[in-house]
Amino acid sequence: MEGYNSLTGAFSCCSELVIFRKFALLRYRNLMMLQAELMSKEKQQLELIVDDRESGDPTRESFAVNFDALLNDKSEEGSRQRELLMETRPVLKEYGMSNDLSLNKHTTSIVLIAFDYKEKSLLRAQRMHHDLPPVNKPNLEVLRGVFHNIPIKHHWFKNFEYWTWNKKHEYDLTSLLDRDSGMDMLTRWITWIITKPYHELFGKEKVICTDLPEDWRPLHPIRLSHYKDEHIAGIVTVSATILAPMLPTAGAFCLYFIHDELLRLCMIVLFSFLFSSAVAVVGMRRRIDSFIATASFSAVLIVFVSPNGN
C-alpha cells in the first residue's frame, strides 16, 4: 500500500503518530456565518410579530397568545411567522440552541466527536474540538521523518496535501491519541532522556506494521524505535521511590550538624522549597495537597531542631 493507505497502516500500528488538523479557523468562520444568518432571521421575525400585532385582524393579533392559531392559519399573511420559524429551526439546531442533546462533562471529547453532526450542535462540537490536546512535537517530528524516509516521493501525497503536517500548520494540529498529555513532569523528563540521548547511543529501529495483513502493509517498510510504557513506568517508580526519602533524610542530616539558629532557619526554608519543587515534579494533582505536604515537611524539620527535639 502507498500514500494514505500506507499511512493508515502506520496509524494503526503506532497510535502516537495519529495526528490530524482541527481546521479551527474554518470552524469559527462557519459559526460566525450561522450566527449572522440567525440574527437576520431574528430581525425578520420581530418585524412579522409587529406587523401581525398591528394588522387589525383578530386572528393575527391573537398569535402572541395563541400558538394553535399561528400553526393552523392558512392565509398567506398569517402563515409568514410559522414558515419563518420552520426555516429558522434547522439553523438553530445546527448552531447549537436545540435541547435534544445533553452533554456529559465526564465523557471523552474524542468519542463525542465521532457522533453524527446532525445529532449535535456546532457550538458543542466546537467546544469539544477546542478541548483536543495540542500536537505532540516529538511525535510530529517522527511522523515527518516517516515521510522523508520514503525513497519514492510520488508514492506520497500530491500538491497541497503533501504539506498537511508542515510546520506552518503546526498551530492547527492535534495528537488525537496523545498519551503524554496527562503525564507528570518526572515522567516527561525520563521519557525525554530515554527517547533522546539513550536512543542516540543505544536505540535500535525496527520495522512496524509487520503484523498487518499483507494488503494493508506499507509499500516501503517504516522503521521506528518503540519503547514500552511499562518500562518507562518502572523507571519512574524507582526514581520516585528513591527521591521520596532523600529530601527528608538530607534535611535532617544537615540540620543536625548546623548549630547556628539563623542558618538552620535558612536551611529549613531551602529544603521546604526543594520539597515543594519535588512534589510538583512528581505530579501531585491538587495544589492544596501540595501545600499541605510542604507545610507538614517544614513542621517536621522545625520540630527536629526545637529544644524538645534536641
C-alpha positions in Angstrom: 0.0 0.0 0.0 1.1 3.6 -0.6 0.0 7.1 0.2 -2.9 7.4 2.6 -3.4 3.7 2.7 0.2 3.2 3.9 -0.3 6.0 6.5 -3.5 4.3 7.7 -1.4 1.2 8.5 1.2 3.2 10.3 -1.5 4.9 12.4 -3.0 1.6 13.4 0.4 0.2 14.5 1.6 3.3 16.3 -1.1 5.4 17.9 1.4 8.2 18.8 1.5 9.1 15.1 -2.2 9.8 14.8 -2.1 13.5 14.1 -4.8 15.5 12.3 -5.7 19.1 11.6 -8.5 20.7 13.5 -9.4 23.3 10.9 -10.2 25.7 13.8 -10.3 28.8 11.6 -12.9 27.3 9.2 -15.0 26.1 12.1 -15.1 29.6 13.7 -15.9 31.2 10.3 -18.7 28.8 9.8 -20.1 29.5 13.3 -20.0 33.3 12.6 -21.9 32.8 9.3 -24.6 30.8 11.1 -24.7 33.4 13.8 -25.2 36.2 11.2 -27.9 34.1 9.5 -29.8 33.7 12.8 -29.6 37.4 13.5 -31.1 38.1 10.1 -34.0 35.7 10.8 -34.5 37.1 14.3 -34.9 40.6 12.8 -37.4 39.3 10.2 -39.3 37.5 13.0 -39.6 40.7 15.1 -40.9 42.6 12.1 -43.6 40.0 11.4 -44.6 40.0 15.1 -45.1 43.7 15.0 -46.9 43.5 11.6 -49.4 40.9 12.9 -50.0 42.7 16.1 -50.9 45.9 14.3 -52.8 44.3 11.4 -56.3 44.8 12.8 -57.1 41.1 12.1 -58.3 39.4 15.3 -56.8 36.1 14.3 -53.3 37.5 13.5 -53.5 39.7 16.7 -54.0 36.5 18.7 -50.8 34.9 17.5 -49.0 36.3 20.6 -51.2 34.3 23.0 -52.4 31.5 20.8 -49.8 29.4 19.0 -52.5 27.0 17.9 -54.0 29.7 15.7 -50.5 30.5 14.4 -49.9 26.9 13.5 -53.2 26.4 11.8 -53.7 29.7 10.0 -53.9 29.0 6.2 -53.8 32.6 5.0 -50.8 33.9 3.1 -50.1 36.7 5.6 -51.0 34.6 8.7 -48.6 31.8 7.8 -45.5 34.1 7.5 -44.4 33.7 11.1 -44.9 29.9 11.0 -42.9 29.5 7.8 -40.1 31.7 9.0 -39.9 29.7 12.3 -39.7 26.5 10.3 -36.9 27.9 8.2 -35.1 29.0 11.4 -35.4 25.7 13.2 -32.7 23.7 11.4 -30.3 26.6 11.6 -30.8 26.9 15.3 -30.3 23.2 15.7 -27.1 23.3 13.7 -25.8 26.3 15.5 -26.4 25.0 19.0 -29.6 26.2 20.5 -31.5 22.9 20.4 -32.1 21.0 23.5 -32.1 17.5 22.0 -28.6 16.6 23.3 -27.3 16.7 26.9 -23.5 16.9 27.2 -21.8 14.9 29.9 -18.7 16.7 31.0 -17.0 13.4 32.0 -17.3 11.9 28.5 -14.2 11.9 26.4 -14.2 14.6 23.7 -12.7 12.2 21.1 -15.6 9.8 21.5 -18.3 12.5 21.2 -16.7 14.0 18.1 -17.3 10.7 16.4 -21.1 11.2 16.6 -23.1 12.3 13.6 -23.0 16.1 13.3 -26.7 16.0 12.5 -27.4 14.9 16.1 -25.5 17.6 17.9 -24.9 21.3 17.5 -21.8 23.0 16.1 -21.3 25.1 19.2 -21.0 21.9 21.3 -18.8 20.3 18.7 -16.6 23.4 18.6 -16.2 23.2 22.4 -15.1 19.6 22.1 -12.7 20.3 19.3 -11.2 23.2 21.4 -10.5 20.7 24.2 -8.4 18.4 21.9 -4.8 18.3 23.0 -2.1 20.2 21.1 0.2 18.3 18.8 3.0 16.4 20.5 6.0 17.8 18.7 8.4 14.9 19.2 5.7 12.6 17.7 5.2 15.1 14.9 8.9 15.0 14.1 8.7 11.2 13.9 5.8 11.4 11.5 7.6 13.8 9.3 10.6 11.5 9.4 8.4 8.7 8.0 7.6 10.9 5.0 11.2 11.9 4.4 12.5 8.4 4.5 10.3 7.1 1.7 12.6 6.6 -1.3 10.0 7.2 -4.0 8.2 10.6 -3.3 5.4 10.1 -5.8 4.0 7.3 -3.6 3.1 10.0 -1.1 0.7 13.0 -1.2 0.2 15.4 -4.1 0.1 19.2 -4.2 -1.1 20.9 -1.1 -1.9 17.6 0.7 1.8 17.0 1.0 2.0 20.0 3.3 -0.7 18.8 5.7 1.8 18.2 8.5 4.1 21.1 7.6 5.4 23.5 10.2 3.1 26.3 9.1 0.1 24.2 10.1 1.5 23.2 13.5 -0.8 25.6 15.3 -3.8 23.6 14.0 -2.6 20.1 14.5 -3.7 17.8 17.3 -2.4 14.5 18.6 -5.7 12.7 18.7 -4.5 9.8 20.8 -1.7 11.6 22.7 -1.0 9.7 25.9 1.6 12.3 27.1 -0.9 15.0 28.0 -1.6 13.5 31.4 2.0 12.8 32.3 3.7 14.4 35.3 6.9 16.3 34.8 9.1 13.5 36.2 7.7 11.0 33.6 8.1 13.6 30.8 11.8 14.1 31.8 12.6 10.4 32.0 10.7 9.8 28.7 12.8 12.5 27.1 16.0 11.0 28.4 15.1 7.6 27.0 13.9 8.8 23.7 16.7 11.3 23.0 20.2 10.6 24.5 19.6 6.9 25.2 18.1 6.4 21.7 21.0 8.1 20.0 23.5 5.9 21.9 21.8 2.5 22.2 18.4 2.7 20.5 17.6 0.4 17.6 14.9 0.8 14.9 12.6 -2.0 13.8 10.0 -2.4 11.1 6.5 -1.7 12.2 3.2 -3.0 10.7 4.6 -6.5 10.1 1.5 -8.0 11.8 -0.9 -6.3 9.4 -2.5 -8.3 6.6 -0.3 -8.1 3.5 -2.8 -6.0 1.6 -2.5 -3.2 4.3 1.2 -3.2 4.8 3.1 -0.1 3.7 4.7 -0.4 0.3 8.0 0.7 1.8 8.9 -0.6 5.3 8.6 2.0 8.1 11.3 1.8 10.7 10.7 3.2 14.2 12.1 2.9 17.7 9.5 1.9 20.2 9.8 1.9 24.0 7.2 0.1 26.0 5.2 2.2 28.5 5.7 -0.4 31.2 9.5 0.0 31.1 9.3 3.8 31.4 6.7 3.5 34.2 9.0 1.1 36.1 11.9 3.6 35.8 9.6 6.4 37.0 8.5 4.3 40.0 12.1 3.6 41.0 13.1 7.2 40.7 10.2 8.4 42.8 10.9 5.8 45.4 14.5 7.0 45.7 13.5 10.7 45.7 10.8 10.3 48.3 13.1 9.7 51.4 16.1 11.7 50.0 15.0 15.2 50.9 13.7 14.5 54.5 16.9 12.5 55.2 19.2 15.1 53.7 17.4 17.9 55.6 17.7 16.1 59.0 21.4 15.4 58.5 22.2 19.0 57.5 20.2 20.4 60.4 21.9 18.0 62.9 25.3 19.4 62.1 24.3 23.1 62.0 24.1 24.9 65.3 23.6 28.5 64.2 19.9 29.3 64.6 19.7 31.7 61.6 21.5 29.2 59.3 19.1 26.5 60.5 16.1 28.6 59.6 17.6 29.4 56.2 18.2 25.6 55.6 14.6 24.8 56.6 13.3 27.4 54.0 15.7 25.9 51.4 14.7 22.3 52.0 11.0 23.3 52.1 11.4 24.9 48.7 13.2 21.8 47.3 10.5 19.6 48.7 7.7 21.6 47.2 9.5 21.5 43.8 10.0 17.8 44.1 6.2 17.4 44.8 5.4 19.4 41.7 7.8 17.3 39.6 6.3 14.1 40.8 2.8 15.4 39.9 0.6 15.9 42.9 -2.8 16.6 41.3 -4.3 19.2 43.7 -2.5 22.4 44.8 -4.0 22.1 48.3 -2.4 18.7 48.7 1.0 20.1 47.7 0.6 22.9 50.2 -0.3 20.5 53.0 2.6 18.2 52.2 5.1 21.1 52.2 3.7 22.6 55.4 3.9 19.2 57.1 7.5 18.7 55.9 8.5 22.1 57.2 6.8 21.4 60.5 8.8 18.1 60.9 12.1 19.9 60.3 11.1 22.7 62.8 10.2 20.1 65.5 13.5 18.3 64.7 15.6 21.4 65.6 13.4 22.6 68.5 14.6 22.3 72.1 12.3 19.3 72.7 13.7 17.7 69.6 17.2 18.2 70.9 
